Amino acid sequence: MQGESYETRDEKISEAIEAEIQAKMHPDARPIDVAVQGANVTLTGHVANQATKDAIIKMARGTDGVINVTDDLVIGGGHPYLDWFFPWRNQNKDLEEGEKGDW
């Protein structure tokens, strides 16, 4: 990676993690913030349950260039607008069906 700036490398890592999270999560799940500094990743946001939290952390750790993952994810918290507009949605599930085993 000679000649490549850390900012560019950080952005690539961040984009890879965000793309993987977005591909595996339900469209109505709350967004997860990904901050990258060097080989360190910090994840923040709300998730529905421990399984989702564990899967996101595992995926981030498995990303090329990542050495350390700081977990600032919070279980629960709901999504007030979606909960109000779509009260029938499953608020305890963030991951798409059939994708859990792939992480």
N, C-alpha and C positions, 0 to 999 in steps of 0.2 A: 504494500500500500504506500509505496514511496511516492511523495508528491501529493498525496491526497490529504486534505485538511481534516482535522478532527470533526469540524462542524458537518462536513459532507458525510463522513462515516457515521456520525451520530444520527443524522437525518435518515440515512439508509437503514440503520438498525430500527429506528423509531417507525419508519414506514413499513418495514417488514412485520413488526409486531402488530401494529395497528391493522394492517391488511388481514393478518391471520385472525385476529380477534373479530374483526368485522365479518369475515367469511363464516365464522362458526357461531356467532351470536344471533339470537332472534332479532328481527328488525326493530322491535319495540323495547329491547333491553337498553338500559341506561348506558351512556358512553363511558369508556375507560380512558383515562388520560395516561399517556406514556411519555415520560421524560427520560432522555438519555444524555449522559455525560461520560464520555469515554466508553468504558466497558460496563458502566453501572446504569441500571434501569430502575426507575421508580414508577410504580403503578398506583394510580389513585382513582377512586370512584366507588360506586355502590354496585354490589352484585346480589343476586337473589339468595344464594346459598353457598355452603362450604365447598361443594363439588365444583361449582363454577369458579370460585376463587382459586382452588387448587389447580384446576385445568389452565387458567390464565397464567398463573405463576409458572407452571411447568412449561407451557408453551414459550413464555418469555425466556426462561433459562435455557431452552433448547435452541434459541436463535443464535446464529453465527455471530461472534464478536462480543457476546454477553458473558460477563464473568460473575456479576453480582446483581441480584434483584431485590429491591427494597419494596416490601409489601405494605402499602397504605390503603388497601382495599377494605371496604366496610360491608359487612353482610347486612342486608335489609335497607331500609330507608324508603323503599317504594319510589314510584314515579307519579307525583300528584296529578299531572294532566292526563297521562295515559290511564291511570287507575280510575279517574273520574269519567273519561270518555268511553273507556272499554272495561267496565267492571267485571266482565266475564273472562278476561284474559288471565292466564296462569301467572300470578305474580311471584311464584316460587321457582320459576324456570327461566334461565337466560339462554342456555345452550340449545342449539337445534337438535331435534331428535336424530339419533343414529350417529352423531358426530362425537359424542363423549369419548368413545373408545379410541378415536383417532388422535387424541391429544396425548 
